[in-house]
């Protein structure tokens, strides 16, 4: 498996990990009798601040997957992974860093750091789009 395919798989795995973590916590809350199964909101708005941040971190991954994953798939499908391979690990690192910071805090410093890692992803996506269209 090439770098771009590996990173795409890890990106999906990260989104899946966040989902499994959220559902494990929700299951614990239901099984322990702390929350009824029909009381959860999609964004966890009626749950702890951590669960709310976890829902948003997962949503961020799902929202960016069509763009980032799509660009990686285009590169893979057209045998042009030379465009994406070098920056793909950096994209994944920025995505994971954004999620971890989101889970950790909503302080001004954390939000600014989270935005930085989001911006890194956007710059990489814009570059990939331009490079894939230019050839």
C-alpha positions as CSV (number, residue, x, y, z in Angstrom):
1,X,0.0,0.0,0.0
2,X,1.4,3.4,-1.0
3,X,1.7,6.4,1.3
4,X,-1.5,8.1,0.1
5,X,-3.6,5.0,0.5
6,X,-2.0,4.3,3.9
7,X,-2.8,7.8,5.1
8,X,-6.4,7.7,3.7
9,X,-6.9,4.4,5.6
10,X,-5.4,5.9,8.8
11,X,-7.6,9.0,8.4
12,X,-10.7,6.8,8.2
13,X,-9.4,4.8,11.2
14,X,-9.0,8.0,13.2
15,X,-12.6,9.0,12.5
16,X,-13.7,5.5,13.4
17,X,-11.7,5.6,16.6
18,X,-13.4,8.8,17.7
19,X,-16.8,7.3,16.9
20,X,-16.1,4.1,18.8
21,X,-14.8,6.2,21.8
22,X,-18.0,8.3,21.8
23,X,-20.2,5.2,21.5
24,X,-18.3,3.4,24.3
25,X,-18.8,6.3,26.6
26,X,-22.5,6.6,25.6
27,X,-22.9,2.8,26.2
28,X,-21.3,3.1,29.6
29,X,-23.7,6.0,30.5
30,X,-26.7,3.9,29.5
31,X,-25.6,0.7,31.1
32,X,-24.7,2.5,34.4
33,X,-28.2,4.1,34.4
34,X,-26.9,7.7,34.2
35,X,-28.6,8.5,30.8
36,X,-31.5,6.8,29.1
37,X,-30.7,5.6,25.6
38,X,-33.2,8.0,24.0
39,X,-31.8,11.1,25.7
40,X,-28.7,11.6,23.6
41,X,-28.7,14.4,21.1
42,X,-26.5,14.0,18.0
43,X,-24.2,16.7,19.2
44,X,-24.2,15.5,22.8
45,X,-25.4,19.0,23.8
46,X,-27.1,17.6,26.9
47,X,-24.0,15.7,28.0
48,X,-20.6,16.6,29.5
49,X,-18.4,19.2,27.8
50,X,-15.9,16.4,26.9
51,X,-18.7,14.4,25.1
52,X,-19.7,17.6,23.3
53,X,-16.2,18.2,22.1
54,X,-15.8,14.5,21.1
55,X,-19.0,14.8,19.0
56,X,-17.6,17.9,17.3
57,X,-14.1,16.4,16.8
58,X,-15.7,13.4,15.1
59,X,-17.9,15.6,13.0
60,X,-14.9,17.6,11.9
61,X,-13.3,14.4,10.6
62,X,-16.4,13.4,8.8
63,X,-16.8,16.9,7.3
64,X,-13.3,17.0,5.9
65,X,-13.1,13.3,4.8
66,X,-14.9,13.9,1.4
67,X,-12.4,16.7,0.5
68,X,-9.2,15.2,1.8
69,X,-10.2,11.6,1.1
70,X,-11.5,12.6,-2.3
71,X,-8.3,14.2,-3.3
72,X,-6.3,11.2,-2.1
73,X,-8.6,8.9,-4.1
74,X,-8.2,11.0,-7.2
75,X,-4.4,10.8,-6.9
76,X,-4.6,7.0,-6.3
77,X,-7.1,6.4,-9.1
78,X,-5.1,8.4,-11.6
79,X,-1.7,7.0,-10.5
80,X,-0.5,10.5,-9.5
81,X,0.3,9.8,-5.8
82,X,3.5,11.7,-6.4
83,X,1.4,14.8,-5.9
84,X,0.0,13.7,-2.5
85,X,2.5,11.2,-1.0
86,X,4.9,13.8,0.5
87,X,2.3,15.9,2.3
88,X,-0.2,13.1,3.1
89,X,1.5,12.2,6.5
90,X,1.5,15.9,7.4
91,X,-2.2,16.1,6.6
92,X,-2.9,13.2,8.9
93,X,-0.7,14.6,11.6
94,X,-2.5,17.9,11.4
95,X,-5.9,16.2,11.5
96,X,-5.1,14.1,14.6
97,X,-3.5,17.2,16.3
98,X,-6.6,19.2,15.6
99,X,-8.8,16.5,17.1
100,X,-6.7,15.9,20.2
101,X,-6.5,19.6,20.9
102,X,-10.3,19.8,20.5
103,X,-10.8,17.1,23.0
104,X,-8.4,18.6,25.5
105,X,-9.6,22.2,25.8
106,X,-11.6,25.1,24.5
107,X,-9.2,27.7,25.8
108,X,-8.1,30.6,23.5
109,X,-4.6,29.0,23.1
110,X,-6.2,25.6,22.3
111,X,-8.7,27.1,19.8
112,X,-5.8,29.0,18.1
113,X,-3.7,25.9,17.9
114,X,-6.7,23.9,16.6
115,X,-7.2,26.5,13.9
116,X,-3.5,26.4,12.9
117,X,-3.8,22.6,12.3
118,X,-7.0,23.1,10.4
119,X,-5.3,25.8,8.2
120,X,-2.4,23.4,7.5
121,X,-5.0,20.9,6.2
122,X,-6.6,23.5,4.0
123,X,-3.3,24.7,2.5
124,X,-2.4,21.0,1.7
125,X,-5.9,20.5,0.1
126,X,-5.6,23.6,-2.0
127,X,-2.1,22.7,-3.1
128,X,-3.3,19.1,-4.0
129,X,-6.3,20.5,-5.9
130,X,-4.2,22.9,-7.9
131,X,-1.5,20.2,-8.6
132,X,-4.0,17.5,-9.6
133,X,-5.8,19.9,-11.9
134,X,-2.6,21.4,-13.4
135,X,-1.4,18.1,-14.9
